[in-house]
């Protein structure tokens, strides 16, 4: 029996190794690259999901802005790709475009039928292989293309009709500054200036909501709207002071002498039908009243709205019920399903020391609120249906610069859960914005399936 020499065995082994090396290296390449590409594909899928949610949350109509955002998010998840904005496609569709007349109908695509805007993000990107195929080994192509898709929806809460009921009595000329006021509120000199600045900033936010959403039902474009009702002893419509409470033996016009009018209030009729009844015009004005303000109907023309309220000026006494009833009638005429009345006041109805004197607003306010005026306002508003949905209504009181416990009537009106003592204009702004913004929108993600 003959054996090969060690030298010959080494030679054969070397030949076998040389022959098998490309195969071994190809197996190594496929193992490494396949693992890498599987991980990269998974990361790309996660990246597109996050990108779709980010784009939906941003709710921009500008395609370049959405692509830039998607690119930034994706590059965080997939740092080894060559993801350019040209690799990204974003399709934005409104609820109407997807569901037509079924948009907004509860039960069709979700339980509540909330209106939404949908964003589909598609990314197809190139990735360089670490060990591309060549003449010596098998492998992936030099450039490997991978892609992923995801869809997210920005659901929009119901648009809102908000009425700002602002105390424009003489005490609003007093100074007041809060603990946390800076920026726009840093140089406010008087209470009424602070209230106007808060309202202006809130309408700027409402304006941005309207600009970034497309709420449409049955071809009708919906928008958040705001109204303004200033009051001292009465609101003012631009021509006359007026009163929305009901009076015995009313001729439709009364004197500015409030101490003669208040004893003739028909409390039963006013409380029973707060959204109906006749409006009484107040002739002339009290010689001590130097105010400048007027009631503004619901509008989404916020630049004009802000320009008008910028010129308002307070004076005279305080009768909060006049402002609240007027605001309730205004929001009742609006076409948004959510109704919010926000009362901004620095003091009790005039004059709290005369709450037992039937000639004074303090007496009238307590009697109206204790009889259920505000509860009836909410009840009447919520009896309406708009586009098949029940109206949601709320009255919220924000007191500042005084002890809110000194006005038990307003506490009775709104309820303890709907009243707040503010510590600063920033506090007022944050509270109002929270009231308006709640349920403005939430996100929904689903895997792309068609």
C-alpha positions as CSV (number, residue, x, y, z in Angstrom):
1,X,0.0,0.0,0.0
2,X,1.4,3.3,-1.1
3,X,0.9,6.6,0.7
4,X,1.2,10.0,-0.8
5,X,4.0,12.1,0.6
6,X,3.1,15.0,2.9
7,X,4.3,17.5,0.2
8,X,1.8,16.0,-2.3
9,X,-1.0,16.1,0.3
10,X,-0.3,19.8,1.0
11,X,-0.3,20.5,-2.7
12,X,-3.7,18.8,-3.1
13,X,-5.1,20.7,-0.1
14,X,-3.9,24.0,-1.5
15,X,-5.6,23.3,-4.8
16,X,-8.8,22.3,-3.1
17,X,-8.7,25.5,-0.9
18,X,-8.1,27.7,-4.0
19,X,-11.0,26.0,-5.8
20,X,-13.3,26.2,-2.8
21,X,-12.3,29.7,-1.6
22,X,-14.8,31.6,-3.8
23,X,-17.6,29.3,-2.5
24,X,-16.6,29.8,1.1
25,X,-16.3,33.6,0.6
26,X,-19.6,33.7,-1.2
27,X,-21.2,32.0,1.8
28,X,-19.6,34.5,4.1
29,X,-20.8,37.4,1.9
30,X,-24.3,36.1,1.7
31,X,-24.4,35.6,5.5
32,X,-23.1,39.0,6.3
33,X,-25.0,41.0,3.6
34,X,-28.3,39.1,4.1
35,X,-28.2,39.8,7.8
36,X,-27.4,43.4,7.2
37,X,-30.1,43.8,4.6
38,X,-32.7,42.1,6.7
39,X,-31.9,44.5,9.6
40,X,-31.9,47.5,7.2
41,X,-35.2,46.5,5.7
42,X,-36.7,46.2,9.2
43,X,-35.2,49.6,10.2
44,X,-36.5,51.1,7.0
45,X,-40.0,49.9,7.7
46,X,-39.8,51.3,11.2
47,X,-38.5,54.6,9.8
48,X,-41.3,54.9,7.3
49,X,-43.9,54.3,10.0
50,X,-42.3,57.0,12.2
51,X,-42.0,59.3,9.2
52,X,-45.7,58.9,8.3
53,X,-46.7,59.7,11.9
54,X,-44.4,62.7,12.0
55,X,-45.7,64.1,8.7
56,X,-49.3,63.5,9.8
57,X,-48.6,65.3,13.1
58,X,-47.0,68.2,11.3
59,X,-50.1,68.5,9.1
60,X,-48.5,70.6,6.5
61,X,-49.7,71.1,3.0
62,X,-46.2,72.0,1.7
63,X,-44.8,68.9,0.0
64,X,-41.1,69.9,0.3
65,X,-41.6,70.5,4.0
66,X,-43.1,67.1,4.5
67,X,-40.4,65.4,2.5
68,X,-37.7,67.1,4.4
69,X,-39.2,65.9,7.7
70,X,-39.6,62.4,6.4
71,X,-36.0,62.4,5.2
72,X,-34.7,63.5,8.6
73,X,-36.7,60.9,10.5
74,X,-35.6,58.1,8.1
75,X,-31.9,59.0,8.2
76,X,-32.0,58.6,12.0
77,X,-33.3,55.1,11.7
78,X,-31.2,54.1,8.6
79,X,-27.9,55.9,8.7
80,X,-26.2,53.7,6.1
81,X,-28.7,54.5,3.2
82,X,-28.6,57.1,0.5
83,X,-32.0,58.5,1.2
84,X,-32.7,61.7,-0.8
85,X,-35.9,63.7,-1.0
86,X,-36.3,62.4,-4.5
87,X,-36.6,58.9,-3.0
88,X,-39.6,59.9,-1.0
89,X,-43.2,60.1,-2.2
90,X,-46.0,61.5,0.0
91,X,-49.6,61.4,-0.9
92,X,-52.0,63.5,1.1
93,X,-55.7,62.8,0.9
94,X,-58.7,64.2,2.7
95,X,-61.4,62.2,4.3
96,X,-63.8,63.2,1.5
97,X,-61.4,62.0,-1.2
98,X,-61.3,58.6,0.4
99,X,-64.9,58.1,1.7
100,X,-66.9,60.6,-0.3
101,X,-70.3,61.3,1.3
102,X,-69.5,58.7,4.0
103,X,-66.8,61.0,5.4
104,X,-67.8,62.1,8.9
105,X,-70.4,59.3,9.4
106,X,-70.0,57.4,12.6
107,X,-69.4,53.7,12.2
108,X,-68.1,53.8,8.6
109,X,-64.4,53.8,9.3
110,X,-64.4,54.4,13.0
111,X,-66.9,54.6,15.9
112,X,-67.1,58.4,16.0
113,X,-66.6,59.2,12.3
114,X,-64.0,61.8,13.0
115,X,-62.8,63.8,10.0
116,X,-59.2,63.2,9.1
117,X,-56.4,63.9,6.6
118,X,-54.4,60.8,5.5
119,X,-50.7,60.8,4.6
120,X,-49.1,57.9,2.7
121,X,-45.3,57.9,2.8
122,X,-43.4,55.7,0.3
123,X,-39.6,55.5,0.4
124,X,-37.4,53.6,-2.2
125,X,-33.7,54.0,-1.5
126,X,-30.4,52.7,-2.7
127,X,-27.9,50.9,-0.5
128,X,-24.3,50.1,-1.4
129,X,-23.4,46.4,-0.9
130,X,-20.3,45.9,1.3
131,X,-19.1,42.9,-0.8
132,X,-20.8,43.2,-4.2
133,X,-20.7,40.3,-6.7
134,X,-17.7,40.2,-9.0
135,X,-15.7,37.7,-11.0
136,X,-14.3,35.9,-7.9
137,X,-17.4,35.6,-5.6
138,X,-21.1,35.6,-5.6
139,X,-23.0,38.4,-3.8
140,X,-25.6,41.1,-4.1
141,X,-25.6,43.7,-6.8
142,X,-23.3,46.7,-6.1
143,X,-26.4,48.8,-5.4
144,X,-29.4,47.3,-3.7
145,X,-32.8,49.0,-3.8
146,X,-35.2,48.6,-0.9
147,X,-38.5,50.3,-0.1
148,X,-41.3,50.5,2.4
149,X,-44.7,52.2,2.7
150,X,-46.9,53.4,5.6
151,X,-50.0,55.3,6.1
152,X,-51.0,57.6,9.0
153,X,-54.1,59.7,9.6
154,X,-54.4,63.0,11.4
155,X,-57.9,62.8,12.9
156,X,-59.3,66.2,13.6
157,X,-61.6,67.0,16.6
158,X,-64.8,68.8,15.8
159,X,-64.3,72.4,14.8
160,X,-65.4,74.9,17.4
161,X,-67.5,78.0,17.9
162,X,-65.9,79.9,20.8
163,X,-67.3,83.1,22.3
164,X,-65.0,85.2,24.4
165,X,-67.1,87.0,27.0
166,X,-64.9,89.8,28.3
167,X,-65.5,92.0,31.3
168,X,-65.0,95.6,30.1
169,X,-65.9,97.4,33.3
170,X,-63.8,100.2,34.7
171,X,-61.7,98.0,37.0
172,X,-60.2,96.4,33.8
173,X,-58.1,99.7,33.6
174,X,-56.2,98.6,36.7
175,X,-52.7,97.2,36.6
176,X,-52.2,93.5,37.1
177,X,-49.2,91.3,36.3
178,X,-48.8,87.6,36.9
179,X,-45.9,85.5,38.2
180,X,-45.0,83.9,34.9
181,X,-45.6,86.6,32.4
182,X,-42.9,87.2,29.7
183,X,-42.6,87.6,26.0
184,X,-45.9,89.1,24.6
185,X,-47.2,89.6,28.1
186,X,-44.1,91.2,29.6
187,X,-45.1,94.8,28.9
188,X,-48.9,94.6,29.6
189,X,-49.9,97.7,31.6
190,X,-53.6,97.0,32.3
191,X,-56.0,94.1,32.7
192,X,-58.0,94.8,29.6
193,X,-54.8,94.9,27.5
194,X,-53.8,91.5,28.8
195,X,-57.2,90.0,28.0
196,X,-57.1,91.4,24.5
197,X,-53.6,90.0,24.0
198,X,-54.7,86.6,25.2
199,X,-57.6,86.6,22.8
200,X,-55.4,87.7,19.9
201,X,-52.9,85.0,20.5
202,X,-55.6,82.3,20.8
203,X,-57.1,83.4,17.5
204,X,-53.7,83.1,15.9
205,X,-53.6,79.5,17.0
206,X,-57.2,79.0,15.7
207,X,-56.0,80.5,12.4
208,X,-53.1,78.0,12.2
209,X,-55.5,75.1,12.9
210,X,-57.8,76.3,10.0
211,X,-54.8,76.7,7.7
212,X,-53.5,73.2,8.3
213,X,-56.7,71.2,8.2
214,X,-59.3,70.4,5.5
215,X,-62.5,69.7,7.4
216,X,-65.3,69.3,4.9
217,X,-68.6,67.5,5.1
218,X,-70.9,67.1,2.1
219,X,-68.8,69.7,0.3
220,X,-69.1,72.3,3.1
221,X,-65.8,73.6,4.4
222,X,-65.8,73.8,8.2
223,X,-63.6,76.1,10.2
224,X,-63.0,77.1,13.8
225,X,-64.7,80.4,14.5
226,X,-64.5,83.0,17.3
227,X,-66.9,85.7,18.6
228,X,-66.4,88.5,21.1
229,X,-68.9,89.9,23.6
230,X,-67.7,92.7,25.7
231,X,-69.9,93.8,28.6
232,X,-70.0,96.3,31.4
233,X,-73.6,97.0,32.5
234,X,-74.7,95.9,29.0
235,X,-73.2,94.6,25.7
236,X,-72.9,97.0,22.7
237,X,-73.8,96.0,19.1
238,X,-71.9,98.9,17.4
239,X,-75.0,101.2,17.4
240,X,-76.7,100.6,20.8
241,X,-76.2,99.0,24.1
242,X,-78.7,96.1,24.4
243,X,-80.0,93.6,26.9
244,X,-80.9,90.0,26.2
245,X,-82.7,89.4,29.5
246,X,-86.5,89.5,29.4
247,X,-88.5,92.3,31.0
248,X,-92.0,92.7,32.2
249,X,-94.0,95.0,29.9
250,X,-91.1,95.6,27.6
251,X,-91.6,98.0,24.7
252,X,-88.3,96.9,23.0
253,X,-86.4,99.9,24.2
254,X,-85.3,101.0,27.7
255,X,-83.4,103.8,29.3
256,X,-79.7,103.5,30.2
257,X,-80.9,103.9,33.8
258,X,-80.1,100.3,34.8
259,X,-81.4,100.7,38.4
260,X,-84.8,101.1,36.9
261,X,-84.5,98.2,34.4
262,X,-83.2,95.5,36.8
263,X,-86.2,95.5,39.1
264,X,-88.4,94.7,36.0
265,X,-86.5,91.7,34.9
266,X,-88.7,88.7,34.2
267,X,-86.4,86.1,35.8
268,X,-88.7,83.1,35.1
269,X,-88.9,83.8,31.3
270,X,-85.2,84.6,31.0
271,X,-84.1,81.4,32.7
272,X,-86.7,79.2,30.9
273,X,-85.8,80.4,27.4
274,X,-82.3,81.9,27.5
275,X,-81.7,81.5,23.7
276,X,-85.1,82.9,22.7
277,X,-87.0,86.0,23.7
278,X,-86.7,89.5,22.4
279,X,-83.7,91.9,22.6
280,X,-84.2,95.2,24.3
281,X,-82.3,98.2,23.0
282,X,-80.8,100.5,25.6
283,X,-81.2,104.1,24.6
284,X,-78.2,106.5,24.9
285,X,-75.5,105.7,27.5
286,X,-74.7,106.4,31.1
287,X,-72.8,109.7,31.3
288,X,-70.1,107.9,33.3
289,X,-69.5,105.3,30.6
290,X,-66.5,106.0,28.4
291,X,-66.1,102.5,27.0
292,X,-65.4,101.5,23.4
293,X,-66.2,97.9,22.6
294,X,-68.8,96.0,20.5
295,X,-70.1,92.5,20.0
296,X,-68.5,90.6,17.1
297,X,-70.3,87.7,15.5
298,X,-68.7,84.4,14.8
299,X,-66.0,84.7,12.2
300,X,-62.9,83.0,10.9
301,X,-61.5,86.3,9.5
302,X,-59.1,86.4,12.5
303,X,-56.9,89.3,11.2
304,X,-59.9,91.6,11.0
305,X,-61.1,90.3,14.3
306,X,-57.8,91.1,16.0
307,X,-57.6,94.5,14.4
308,X,-61.1,95.4,15.8
309,X,-60.6,94.3,19.4
310,X,-57.3,96.1,19.5
311,X,-59.2,99.3,19.7
312,X,-61.5,98.4,22.6
313,X,-61.5,100.3,25.9
314,X,-63.3,99.5,29.2
315,X,-65.4,101.6,31.6
316,X,-68.4,101.6,34.0
317,X,-70.0,98.6,35.9
318,X,-70.3,94.8,35.6
319,X,-73.2,92.6,34.7
320,X,-71.9,89.2,33.6
321,X,-75.2,87.6,32.8
322,X,-75.8,90.1,30.0
323,X,-72.5,88.9,28.3
324,X,-73.2,85.2,28.9
325,X,-76.7,85.3,27.4
326,X,-75.6,87.3,24.4
327,X,-72.7,84.8,23.8
328,X,-75.0,81.8,24.1
329,X,-77.3,83.2,21.4
330,X,-74.3,83.9,19.1
331,X,-72.8,80.4,19.4
332,X,-76.3,78.8,19.0
333,X,-76.3,80.3,15.5
334,X,-73.0,78.8,14.6
335,X,-72.6,75.6,12.5
336,X,-69.8,74.0,14.5
337,X,-70.6,71.0,16.7
338,X,-68.6,72.2,19.6
339,X,-69.7,75.4,21.5
340,X,-67.5,77.0,24.1
341,X,-68.3,80.2,26.1
342,X,-65.3,81.6,27.9
343,X,-65.9,84.3,30.5
344,X,-62.9,86.5,31.4
345,X,-63.5,88.6,34.4
346,X,-61.6,90.5,37.1
347,X,-64.3,90.9,39.6
348,X,-67.8,90.2,40.9
349,X,-71.0,91.6,39.4
350,X,-71.6,95.1,40.4
351,X,-71.8,95.7,43.3
352,X,-71.3,92.6,45.6
353,X,-71.9,94.6,48.8
354,X,-75.4,95.3,47.4
355,X,-76.3,91.7,46.5
356,X,-79.6,92.0,48.4
357,X,-80.6,95.2,46.6
358,X,-82.9,94.3,43.7
359,X,-81.7,97.3,41.7
360,X,-78.1,96.0,41.3
361,X,-76.5,93.5,38.9
362,X,-75.1,91.5,41.8
363,X,-78.7,90.8,42.9
364,X,-79.9,89.9,39.4
365,X,-76.9,87.7,38.7
366,X,-77.4,85.6,41.8
367,X,-81.0,85.2,41.1
368,X,-80.5,84.2,37.5
369,X,-77.6,81.8,38.2
370,X,-79.2,80.2,41.2
371,X,-82.4,79.6,39.1
372,X,-80.3,77.6,36.6
373,X,-79.7,80.0,33.8
374,X,-76.4,78.5,32.7
375,X,-77.6,74.9,33.0
376,X,-80.5,75.8,30.7
377,X,-78.2,77.5,28.2
378,X,-76.1,74.3,28.0
379,X,-79.2,72.1,27.8
380,X,-80.7,74.2,25.0
381,X,-77.5,74.3,23.0
382,X,-77.0,70.5,23.3
383,X,-80.5,69.9,22.0
384,X,-79.3,70.8,18.5
385,X,-77.8,68.4,16.0
386,X,-75.3,69.5,13.4
387,X,-74.5,67.2,10.5
388,X,-76.0,64.3,12.4
389,X,-74.0,64.9,15.6
390,X,-75.2,66.2,19.0
391,X,-73.8,69.6,19.9
392,X,-71.3,69.7,22.8
393,X,-71.4,72.9,24.9
394,X,-69.5,74.3,27.8
395,X,-69.3,77.5,29.8
396,X,-65.9,78.2,31.5
397,X,-65.1,81.0,33.8
398,X,-61.5,82.4,34.3
399,X,-61.2,84.9,37.1
400,X,-58.0,87.0,37.6
401,X,-56.9,89.7,39.9
402,X,-59.6,88.9,42.5
403,X,-60.8,86.2,44.8
404,X,-63.2,84.2,42.7
405,X,-65.0,83.1,45.9
406,X,-66.4,86.6,46.0
407,X,-68.6,85.9,43.0
408,X,-70.7,82.9,44.1
409,X,-73.0,83.5,41.1
410,X,-70.4,82.7,38.5
411,X,-69.4,79.6,40.4
412,X,-73.0,78.4,40.4
413,X,-73.2,79.2,36.7
414,X,-70.3,77.2,35.5
415,X,-69.8,74.7,38.2
416,X,-66.7,74.1,40.3
417,X,-65.0,72.0,37.5
418,X,-65.4,74.8,35.0
419,X,-63.9,77.8,36.9
420,X,-60.4,78.8,37.5
421,X,-58.5,81.6,39.3
422,X,-55.6,82.6,37.0
423,X,-52.2,83.6,38.3
424,X,-50.9,85.3,35.1
425,X,-51.8,86.2,31.6
426,X,-49.7,83.2,30.5
427,X,-51.9,81.1,32.8
428,X,-55.0,82.5,31.1
429,X,-53.6,81.8,27.7
430,X,-52.6,78.3,28.5
431,X,-56.0,77.5,30.0
432,X,-58.0,78.9,27.1
433,X,-55.8,77.1,24.6
434,X,-56.2,73.9,26.4
435,X,-60.0,74.3,26.4
436,X,-60.0,75.0,22.6
437,X,-57.3,72.5,21.6
438,X,-58.5,69.4,23.4
439,X,-59.4,66.7,20.9
440,X,-58.2,69.0,18.0
441,X,-56.5,65.9,16.6
442,X,-54.9,62.5,17.2
443,X,-52.9,60.2,15.1
444,X,-53.7,56.8,13.7
445,X,-51.3,54.4,12.0
446,X,-52.1,51.4,9.9
447,X,-49.9,49.1,7.7
448,X,-50.2,49.9,4.1
449,X,-52.4,47.3,2.5
450,X,-53.6,48.6,-0.8
